[in-house]
């Protein structure tokens, strides 16, 4: 399939649909939910009511052969507000984790439960990061031990910074099944959040994304049936055997999920950057200093020109990486990581410059660029920090196992 930036009629409709929802529903509520630091359940319900949240739209996006559906939706929703948008899209990471590693039966059973129904909205959570590992999934400490007599897995450990943690109904949990094999000795499990032994005692109070619930989740000897293992025991045993022999295995579960989601995270960052840029542009046209709108000052207009250019560059990297992932192209130069690295940097820089353009007003909570700046910083951190992306890219372009 040829790469093209031209959107199909369906993609244009998706963009316009999501944009209208962001404009009319998300933006008017953004300040309030950020201030309350709570999951915006009423907005999730409104999204479900119109089909913008749920199993059906996930499957529609996954069927987009160009890979552009997820970035289009993410950019428009995060243009509305990052915290609310992450509450809407947070379940997708869990659902994609199931799709990436699960059997057909597991996908059919669990993915709808990540969303609930339009009458009873639910959310899902993907549990990978840990306090002592963070982006280093190879040093994960959460373990899963198999009890052959009962055909159960016993999971113990702690997951950190879980999006939708504490409010999710479905958890996708990454755990070590054979410690000596590093990342190749891991597997993913899916389970109900109310399973005995699971606890999320408190939500984290964050710098940004305050309308998205985040929590640490603890697993104390949690027993789940053998069917909770995504992909099944036979596939796991085959992969472990190949790993022990030093042969190539199928892609490690957490990394498979991140590979699918990384360009979408980049699109989220582009949405935040675009929102800040558009606000600063309009402000500069209206703000009069020394008798003239500040946009007539070369220092301001040139800065806005640079911002517009950087946002376009980030979007292009995101769209290319999404297309490559969807069409099975090899990320020879870590193009997925490139897209996320660039978009995260652009979001942080753009929102900071937007505050500067607004001056004192930009530093107050009376104007949205302050919130956008707080929200943007996460894109340098989650789903692989800025430095992890640099490491992945450096390893790809040099062929060296850099540390």
The 8 nearest C-alpha neighbors of each residue, nearest first, counted from 0:
[[1, 2, 326, 65, 64, 3, 322, 323],
 [2, 0, 3, 65, 322, 326, 4, 323],
 [3, 1, 0, 322, 4, 319, 65, 323],
 [4, 2, 5, 1, 6, 65, 319, 322],
 [3, 5, 6, 2, 318, 315, 319, 67],
 [4, 6, 3, 7, 2, 10, 11, 8],
 [7, 5, 10, 11, 4, 8, 9, 3],
 [6, 8, 10, 9, 11, 5, 12, 4],
 [7, 9, 11, 10, 12, 6, 13, 5],
 [10, 8, 12, 7, 11, 13, 6, 14],
 [11, 9, 13, 7, 12, 8, 6, 14],
 [10, 12, 14, 8, 13, 9, 6, 15],
 [11, 13, 9, 15, 10, 14, 16, 8],
 [12, 14, 10, 16, 11, 15, 17, 9],
 [15, 13, 11, 17, 12, 16, 71, 18],
 [14, 16, 18, 12, 13, 17, 19, 11],
 [17, 15, 13, 19, 18, 14, 12, 20],
 [18, 16, 20, 14, 19, 15, 75, 13],
 [19, 17, 15, 21, 75, 20, 16, 14],
 [18, 20, 22, 16, 21, 17, 23, 15],
 [21, 19, 17, 23, 24, 18, 22, 16],
 [22, 20, 79, 25, 18, 19, 24, 76],
 [21, 23, 19, 20, 26, 24, 18, 25],
 [22, 24, 20, 21, 19, 25, 26, 27],
 [25, 23, 20, 21, 26, 22, 27, 28],
 [26, 24, 21, 28, 79, 27, 29, 22],
 [25, 27, 29, 79, 28, 22, 21, 24],
 [26, 28, 25, 29, 24, 23, 30, 22],
 [29, 27, 26, 25, 31, 30, 32, 24],
 [30, 28, 26, 32, 31, 27, 25, 80],
 [29, 31, 33, 32, 28, 34, 27, 367],
 [30, 32, 34, 33, 29, 28, 35, 27],
 [33, 31, 35, 34, 210, 29, 30, 36],
 [34, 32, 209, 210, 36, 30, 31, 35],
 [33, 35, 31, 32, 36, 30, 209, 210],
 [34, 36, 32, 37, 33, 31, 210, 209],
 [37, 35, 209, 210, 33, 34, 32, 38],
 [36, 38, 210, 35, 39, 32, 212, 211],
 [37, 39, 210, 211, 40, 212, 86, 36],
 [40, 38, 42, 41, 37, 43, 210, 32],
 [39, 41, 43, 42, 38, 44, 120, 37],
 [42, 40, 44, 43, 39, 45, 46, 38],
 [43, 41, 45, 44, 40, 39, 46, 24],
 [44, 42, 40, 46, 41, 45, 87, 47],
 [43, 45, 41, 47, 42, 46, 48, 40],
 [44, 46, 42, 48, 47, 43, 41, 49],
 [47, 45, 51, 43, 52, 44, 48, 49],
 [48, 46, 52, 50, 44, 117, 45, 49],
 [49, 47, 45, 46, 117, 50, 44, 51],
 [48, 50, 47, 46, 51, 45, 52, 117],
 [51, 49, 47, 52, 48, 46, 53, 56],
 [50, 52, 46, 47, 49, 56, 53, 48],
 [53, 51, 47, 46, 50, 56, 87, 43],
 [52, 54, 114, 55, 56, 47, 57, 50],
 [53, 55, 57, 111, 56, 58, 114, 110],
 [56, 54, 58, 57, 53, 59, 50, 52],
 [55, 57, 59, 58, 54, 53, 60, 51],
 [58, 56, 54, 60, 55, 59, 61, 53],
 [57, 59, 61, 55, 56, 60, 62, 54],
 [58, 60, 56, 62, 57, 61, 55, 63],
 [61, 59, 68, 57, 63, 62, 58, 56],
 [60, 62, 58, 63, 59, 57, 66, 68],
 [61, 63, 59, 60, 64, 58, 66, 57],
 [62, 64, 60, 65, 61, 66, 68, 59],
 [65, 63, 66, 62, 325, 326, 61, 322],
 [64, 66, 322, 67, 63, 325, 326, 321],
 [67, 65, 325, 322, 321, 63, 64, 68],
 [66, 68, 65, 70, 69, 71, 321, 318],
 [69, 67, 60, 71, 70, 66, 72, 63],
 [68, 70, 72, 71, 67, 263, 73, 60],
 [71, 69, 263, 73, 266, 72, 67, 68],
 [70, 72, 68, 74, 69, 73, 14, 67],
 [71, 73, 69, 75, 70, 74, 76, 68],
 [74, 72, 70, 267, 76, 75, 71, 266],
 [73, 75, 270, 267, 266, 77, 71, 72],
 [74, 76, 78, 18, 72, 73, 77, 17],
 [77, 75, 79, 78, 73, 84, 74, 21],
 [78, 76, 81, 270, 80, 79, 74, 84],
 [77, 79, 270, 75, 274, 271, 76, 80],
 [78, 80, 21, 77, 76, 26, 25, 22],
 [81, 79, 77, 78, 83, 82, 84, 29],
 [80, 82, 77, 84, 83, 85, 208, 374],
 [81, 83, 208, 210, 211, 85, 84, 209],
 [82, 84, 86, 210, 85, 81, 80, 211],
 [85, 83, 87, 81, 86, 76, 77, 82],
 [86, 84, 88, 89, 87, 82, 83, 81],
 [85, 87, 211, 83, 89, 84, 88, 82],
 [86, 88, 84, 85, 89, 43, 83, 52],
 [89, 87, 85, 91, 90, 86, 84, 92],
 [90, 88, 85, 86, 91, 87, 92, 162],
 [89, 91, 123, 122, 93, 88, 92, 124],
 [90, 92, 94, 89, 88, 93, 95, 57],
 [93, 91, 95, 94, 90, 89, 125, 96],
 [94, 92, 125, 96, 124, 91, 90, 95],
 [93, 95, 91, 97, 110, 96, 92, 90],
 [94, 96, 98, 92, 97, 93, 91, 99],
 [97, 95, 93, 99, 256, 94, 98, 92],
 [96, 98, 101, 94, 95, 99, 100, 106],
 [99, 97, 95, 96, 101, 100, 106, 94],
 [98, 100, 96, 97, 95, 101, 256, 255],
 [101, 99, 97, 230, 229, 98, 252, 96],
 [102, 100, 230, 229, 97, 98, 105, 106],
 [101, 103, 105, 230, 104, 106, 229, 100],
 [102, 104, 106, 105, 107, 101, 98, 108],
 [105, 103, 107, 102, 106, 108, 101, 109],
 [106, 104, 102, 108, 107, 103, 101, 109],
 [105, 107, 103, 110, 104, 109, 108, 98],
 [108, 106, 104, 105, 109, 103, 110, 111],
 [109, 107, 105, 106, 104, 110, 111, 112],
 [110, 108, 112, 106, 111, 105, 107, 113],
 [109, 111, 113, 94, 112, 106, 108, 107],
 [112, 110, 54, 113, 114, 109, 115, 108],
 [111, 113, 115, 109, 114, 110, 169, 121],
 [112, 114, 123, 122, 110, 111, 169, 90],
 [115, 113, 121, 122, 53, 112, 111, 120],
 [114, 116, 121, 120, 112, 119, 113, 111],
 [117, 115, 119, 118, 120, 114, 53, 121],
 [116, 118, 47, 48, 119, 120, 44, 115],
 [117, 119, 116, 120, 115, 44, 48, 47],
 [120, 118, 116, 117, 115, 121, 44, 114],
 [119, 121, 115, 116, 117, 114, 118, 44],
 [122, 120, 115, 114, 113, 168, 119, 167],
 [123, 121, 167, 113, 114, 90, 168, 124],
 [122, 124, 90, 113, 169, 167, 93, 168],
 [125, 123, 170, 93, 163, 90, 167, 162],
 [124, 126, 93, 171, 170, 92, 172, 127],
 [127, 125, 172, 171, 161, 158, 173, 124],
 [126, 128, 173, 158, 172, 125, 129, 253],
 [129, 127, 133, 159, 158, 126, 134, 132],
 [128, 130, 158, 159, 132, 133, 131, 157],
 [131, 129, 132, 159, 133, 128, 158, 157],
 [132, 130, 129, 133, 139, 138, 140, 128],
 [131, 133, 135, 129, 138, 130, 139, 134],
 [134, 132, 128, 129, 135, 130, 131, 136],
 [133, 135, 383, 136, 132, 128, 384, 382],
 [136, 134, 132, 137, 133, 138, 139, 128],
 [135, 137, 139, 138, 134, 132, 182, 133],
 [138, 136, 182, 181, 135, 139, 132, 183],
 [139, 137, 136, 132, 135, 140, 181, 182],
 [138, 140, 136, 137, 132, 141, 129, 175],
 [141, 139, 142, 138, 156, 175, 174, 129],
 [142, 140, 156, 174, 155, 139, 175, 157],
 [143, 141, 175, 174, 155, 154, 176, 140],
 [142, 144, 154, 176, 153, 174, 175, 152],
 [145, 143, 153, 152, 176, 142, 146, 154],
 [144, 146, 152, 151, 147, 153, 143, 150],
 [147, 145, 151, 148, 150, 149, 152, 144],
 [146, 148, 150, 149, 145, 151, 152, 225],
 [147, 149, 146, 150, 151, 145, 152, 225],
 [148, 150, 151, 147, 146, 224, 225, 152],
 [151, 149, 147, 225, 146, 148, 224, 152],
 [152, 150, 224, 225, 146, 149, 223, 145],
 [151, 153, 145, 223, 144, 222, 143, 146],
 [154, 152, 222, 144, 221, 143, 220, 145],
 [153, 155, 143, 221, 220, 142, 218, 152],
 [156, 154, 218, 219, 220, 142, 141, 221],
 [157, 155, 141, 218, 217, 142, 140, 219],
 [158, 156, 217, 216, 218, 141, 129, 159],
 [157, 159, 129, 216, 215, 128, 126, 127],
 [158, 160, 215, 129, 128, 161, 130, 216],
 [161, 159, 214, 215, 213, 162, 128, 158],
 [160, 162, 164, 213, 214, 159, 126, 215],
 [161, 163, 213, 164, 124, 212, 89, 160],
 [164, 162, 212, 167, 124, 166, 213, 161],
 [165, 163, 214, 161, 213, 162, 166, 167],
 [164, 166, 199, 167, 214, 163, 202, 213],
 [165, 167, 163, 164, 168, 122, 212, 123],
 [168, 166, 123, 122, 163, 169, 124, 165],
 [167, 169, 192, 123, 191, 122, 121, 166],
 [170, 168, 123, 191, 192, 167, 113, 190],
 [171, 169, 124, 190, 189, 192, 123, 125],
 [172, 170, 189, 125, 188, 93, 126, 124],
 [173, 171, 126, 188, 187, 170, 189, 125],
 [172, 174, 187, 127, 186, 126, 188, 253],
 [175, 173, 142, 141, 185, 186, 143, 187],
 [174, 176, 185, 142, 177, 143, 184, 178],
 [175, 177, 143, 185, 184, 142, 144, 178],
 [176, 178, 184, 179, 175, 180, 185, 181],
 [179, 177, 180, 181, 175, 184, 176, 185],
 [178, 180, 177, 181, 184, 243, 183, 182],
 [179, 181, 184, 183, 178, 177, 182, 242],
 [182, 180, 137, 183, 184, 179, 178, 138],
 [181, 183, 137, 184, 185, 180, 136, 251],
 [184, 182, 181, 180, 185, 251, 242, 239],
 [185, 183, 180, 177, 182, 181, 176, 175],
 [186, 184, 175, 176, 183, 174, 182, 177],
 [185, 187, 174, 173, 252, 175, 176, 188],
 [186, 188, 173, 172, 229, 228, 252, 174],
 [189, 187, 228, 172, 227, 229, 171, 173],
 [188, 190, 171, 227, 170, 172, 228, 229],
 [191, 189, 170, 169, 227, 192, 171, 188],
 [190, 192, 169, 193, 194, 168, 170, 189],
 [191, 193, 168, 169, 194, 170, 190, 167],
 [192, 194, 191, 195, 197, 168, 196, 198],
 [195, 193, 192, 191, 197, 196, 221, 190],
 [196, 194, 197, 221, 193, 222, 219, 198],
 [195, 197, 219, 221, 218, 220, 194, 198],
 [198, 196, 218, 217, 195, 194, 219, 221],
 [197, 199, 217, 216, 200, 196, 218, 165],
 [198, 200, 216, 165, 201, 215, 217, 214],
 [201, 199, 198, 202, 165, 216, 215, 214],
 [202, 200, 199, 214, 203, 165, 215, 213],
 [201, 203, 214, 213, 204, 212, 165, 200],
 [202, 204, 214, 213, 205, 201, 212, 160],
 [205, 203, 202, 206, 209, 36, 213, 207],
 [204, 206, 207, 203, 209, 208, 213, 36],
 [205, 207, 373, 204, 208, 209, 374, 376],
 [206, 208, 374, 373, 209, 205, 370, 82],
 [209, 207, 82, 374, 210, 211, 81, 205],
 [208, 210, 36, 33, 207, 211, 82, 205],
 [211, 209, 82, 36, 33, 37, 38, 83],
 [210, 212, 86, 82, 209, 38, 208, 85],
 [211, 213, 163, 38, 162, 164, 210, 37],
 [214, 212, 162, 164, 161, 163, 203, 202],
 [215, 213, 202, 164, 161, 203, 160, 165],
 [214, 216, 159, 160, 158, 199, 161, 164],
 [215, 217, 199, 158, 198, 157, 214, 159],
 [218, 216, 157, 198, 197, 156, 199, 219],
 [219, 217, 155, 197, 156, 196, 221, 157],
 [220, 218, 196, 155, 221, 217, 197, 156],
 [219, 221, 155, 154, 153, 218, 196, 222],
 [220, 222, 154, 196, 153, 219, 218, 195],
 [223, 221, 153, 152, 151, 220, 154, 224],
 [222, 224, 152, 151, 227, 221, 153, 225],
 [225, 223, 151, 226, 227, 150, 152, 222],
 [224, 226, 151, 150, 227, 228, 152, 223],
 [225, 227, 224, 228, 231, 229, 223, 105],
 [228, 226, 189, 188, 225, 224, 229, 223],
 [229, 227, 188, 226, 231, 225, 187, 230],
 [230, 228, 101, 188, 231, 187, 100, 227],
 [229, 231, 101, 102, 100, 234, 228, 232],
 [232, 230, 228, 229, 233, 234, 235, 226],
 [231, 233, 235, 234, 236, 228, 230, 225],
 [234, 232, 236, 235, 231, 237, 230, 238],
 [233, 235, 237, 232, 236, 231, 230, 238],
 [236, 234, 232, 238, 237, 233, 239, 231],
 [237, 235, 239, 233, 238, 234, 232, 240],
 [236, 238, 234, 240, 235, 239, 233, 241],
 [239, 237, 235, 241, 240, 248, 236, 242],
 [238, 240, 242, 236, 241, 237, 235, 243],
 [241, 239, 237, 243, 242, 238, 236, 244],
 [240, 242, 246, 238, 244, 239, 243, 248],
 [241, 243, 245, 239, 244, 240, 246, 238],
 [244, 242, 240, 245, 241, 239, 180, 246],
 [245, 243, 241, 242, 246, 240, 239, 247],
 [246, 244, 242, 243, 241, 247, 240, 248],
 [245, 247, 241, 244, 242, 248, 243, 240],
 [246, 248, 241, 242, 245, 249, 238, 250],
 [249, 247, 238, 241, 242, 250, 246, 183],
 [248, 250, 251, 238, 247, 252, 183, 234],
 [249, 251, 255, 252, 248, 254, 183, 253],
 [250, 252, 254, 253, 183, 255, 249, 182],
 [253, 251, 255, 254, 250, 187, 186, 100],
 [254, 252, 256, 255, 251, 257, 173, 127],
 [253, 255, 257, 256, 252, 251, 258, 250],
 [256, 254, 252, 258, 253, 257, 250, 251],
 [255, 257, 96, 253, 259, 254, 258, 260],
 [256, 258, 254, 260, 259, 255, 261, 253],
 [259, 257, 255, 256, 260, 261, 254, 335],
 [260, 258, 256, 257, 261, 255, 324, 262],
 [259, 261, 257, 263, 258, 262, 256, 264],
 [260, 262, 264, 263, 257, 258, 259, 339],
 [263, 261, 265, 317, 264, 321, 260, 335],
 [262, 264, 70, 266, 265, 260, 261, 69],
 [265, 263, 267, 261, 266, 262, 260, 339],
 [264, 266, 339, 262, 342, 268, 263, 267],
 [267, 265, 269, 263, 74, 70, 264, 268],
 [266, 268, 264, 74, 270, 73, 265, 269],
 [267, 269, 265, 271, 266, 270, 346, 342],
 [270, 268, 266, 272, 267, 271, 342, 273],
 [271, 269, 74, 78, 77, 267, 273, 268],
 [272, 270, 78, 274, 268, 273, 269, 77],
 [273, 271, 346, 269, 275, 274, 270, 349],
 [274, 272, 276, 270, 271, 275, 269, 277],
 [273, 275, 78, 271, 277, 272, 276, 270],
 [276, 274, 278, 272, 273, 277, 350, 368],
 [275, 277, 273, 279, 278, 274, 280, 272],
 [278, 276, 280, 274, 279, 275, 273, 281],
 [277, 279, 275, 281, 280, 276, 282, 274],
 [278, 280, 282, 276, 353, 277, 281, 283],
 [281, 279, 277, 283, 282, 278, 276, 284],
 [282, 280, 284, 278, 283, 279, 277, 285],
 [283, 281, 279, 285, 284, 280, 286, 278],
 [282, 284, 294, 280, 286, 293, 281, 285],
 [283, 285, 281, 282, 294, 292, 286, 280],
 [286, 284, 282, 283, 292, 287, 281, 293],
 [285, 287, 292, 283, 282, 284, 293, 288],
 [288, 286, 292, 291, 290, 293, 285, 289],
 [289, 287, 290, 291, 292, 293, 286, 285],
 [290, 288, 291, 287, 292, 293, 286, 296],
 [289, 291, 288, 287, 292, 293, 286, 295],
 [292, 290, 287, 288, 289, 293, 295, 286],
 [293, 291, 287, 286, 294, 284, 295, 285],
 [292, 294, 295, 296, 283, 287, 286, 291],
 [295, 293, 283, 296, 300, 292, 284, 299],
 [296, 294, 293, 292, 297, 300, 291, 299],
 [297, 295, 294, 293, 298, 299, 300, 292],
 [296, 298, 300, 299, 301, 295, 294, 302],
 [299, 297, 296, 301, 300, 302, 294, 295],
 [300, 298, 302, 297, 296, 301, 294, 303],
 [301, 299, 303, 297, 294, 302, 298, 304],
 [302, 300, 304, 303, 299, 298, 297, 305],
 [303, 301, 305, 299, 304, 300, 298, 306],
 [302, 304, 306, 300, 305, 301, 307, 299],
 [305, 303, 301, 307, 302, 306, 300, 308],
 [304, 306, 302, 308, 303, 307, 309, 301],
 [305, 307, 303, 309, 308, 304, 310, 302],
 [308, 306, 304, 310, 305, 309, 303, 311],
 [307, 309, 305, 311, 306, 310, 312, 304],
 [308, 310, 312, 306, 311, 307, 313, 305],
 [311, 309, 313, 307, 312, 308, 314, 306],
 [310, 312, 314, 308, 313, 309, 315, 307],
 [313, 311, 309, 315, 310, 314, 308, 316],
 [312, 314, 342, 310, 316, 315, 311, 341],
 [313, 315, 317, 311, 316, 312, 318, 310],
 [314, 316, 318, 312, 317, 313, 319, 311],
 [315, 317, 338, 319, 313, 314, 318, 320],
 [318, 316, 338, 314, 262, 320, 315, 319],
 [317, 319, 321, 315, 320, 316, 314, 322],
 [318, 320, 322, 316, 321, 317, 315, 323],
 [321, 319, 323, 335, 317, 322, 318, 334],
 [320, 322, 66, 318, 324, 323, 319, 262],
 [323, 321, 66, 319, 325, 65, 320, 324],
 [322, 324, 328, 320, 326, 321, 325, 327],
 [325, 323, 321, 327, 322, 326, 328, 320],
 [326, 324, 66, 322, 323, 327, 65, 64],
 [327, 325, 323, 324, 328, 322, 65, 64],
 [328, 326, 324, 325, 323, 329, 322, 330],
 [327, 329, 323, 326, 324, 330, 325, 322],
 [328, 330, 331, 327, 323, 324, 333, 332],
 [329, 331, 333, 334, 332, 328, 335, 323],
 [332, 330, 329, 333, 395, 334, 396, 328],
 [331, 333, 395, 334, 330, 396, 392, 337],
 [334, 332, 330, 392, 336, 335, 331, 395],
 [333, 335, 337, 330, 336, 332, 320, 338],
 [336, 334, 320, 338, 337, 333, 262, 261],
 [335, 337, 339, 388, 333, 338, 334, 340],
 [338, 336, 334, 340, 335, 339, 341, 333],
 [339, 337, 317, 316, 335, 341, 336, 340],
 [338, 340, 265, 336, 342, 337, 341, 343],
 [341, 339, 337, 343, 338, 342, 385, 336],
 [340, 342, 344, 338, 343, 339, 313, 337],
 [341, 343, 313, 345, 265, 339, 344, 268],
 [344, 342, 378, 346, 379, 340, 345, 341],
 [343, 345, 341, 347, 342, 346, 348, 340],
 [344, 346, 342, 348, 343, 347, 349, 341],
 [345, 347, 272, 343, 349, 268, 344, 375],
 [348, 346, 375, 344, 350, 345, 349, 376],
 [349, 347, 345, 351, 346, 350, 344, 352],
 [350, 348, 352, 346, 351, 347, 272, 345],
 [349, 351, 372, 353, 352, 347, 275, 348],
 [350, 352, 348, 354, 353, 349, 372, 347],
 [353, 351, 355, 349, 354, 350, 348, 356],
 [354, 352, 350, 356, 355, 279, 351, 275],
 [353, 355, 361, 357, 351, 352, 356, 368],
 [356, 354, 352, 358, 353, 357, 351, 361],
 [355, 357, 353, 358, 354, 352, 279, 299],
 [358, 356, 361, 354, 355, 360, 353, 359],
 [359, 357, 355, 361, 360, 356, 354, 362],
 [358, 360, 362, 361, 357, 363, 354, 355],
 [361, 359, 362, 358, 363, 357, 366, 365],
 [360, 362, 354, 357, 358, 359, 363, 366],
 [361, 363, 359, 360, 369, 354, 364, 358],
 [364, 362, 365, 360, 361, 366, 369, 359],
 [365, 363, 366, 369, 367, 362, 370, 361],
 [364, 366, 363, 367, 360, 361, 369, 362],
 [365, 367, 364, 368, 361, 363, 369, 360],
 [368, 366, 370, 369, 371, 364, 365, 361],
 [367, 369, 371, 370, 366, 275, 372, 354],
 [370, 368, 372, 367, 371, 362, 361, 364],
 [371, 369, 373, 367, 372, 368, 374, 364],
 [370, 372, 368, 374, 369, 373, 375, 367],
 [371, 373, 350, 375, 369, 370, 374, 368],
 [374, 372, 207, 370, 371, 375, 376, 206],
 [373, 375, 207, 371, 208, 372, 376, 370],
 [376, 374, 372, 347, 377, 346, 373, 378],
 [377, 375, 378, 374, 347, 379, 373, 372],
 [376, 378, 380, 379, 375, 381, 374, 207],
 [377, 379, 343, 380, 376, 375, 381, 268],
 [380, 378, 385, 377, 343, 384, 376, 381],
 [381, 379, 384, 377, 378, 383, 385, 382],
 [380, 382, 383, 384, 377, 378, 379, 134],
 [383, 381, 384, 380, 257, 134, 261, 264],
 [382, 384, 134, 381, 387, 380, 388, 385],
 [385, 383, 380, 387, 386, 379, 381, 388],
 [384, 386, 379, 388, 387, 340, 380, 389],
 [385, 387, 389, 384, 388, 390, 383, 379],
 [388, 386, 390, 384, 389, 385, 383, 391],
 [387, 389, 391, 336, 385, 390, 386, 340],
 [388, 390, 386, 392, 387, 391, 393, 385],
 [389, 391, 387, 393, 388, 392, 394, 386],
 [392, 390, 388, 394, 389, 393, 387, 395],
 [391, 393, 395, 389, 333, 390, 394, 388],
 [394, 392, 390, 396, 395, 391, 389, 397],
 [395, 393, 391, 399, 398, 397, 392, 396],
 [396, 394, 392, 332, 393, 398, 397, 333],
 [395, 397, 393, 332, 394, 398, 392, 331],
 [398, 396, 399, 394, 395, 393, 392, 400],
 [397, 399, 394, 395, 396, 400, 393, 401],
 [400, 398, 397, 394, 401, 395, 393, 396],
 [399, 401, 394, 402, 398, 397, 393, 395],
 [400, 402, 399, 394, 390, 393, 398, 397],
 [401, 400, 390, 394, 399, 393, 391, 387]]
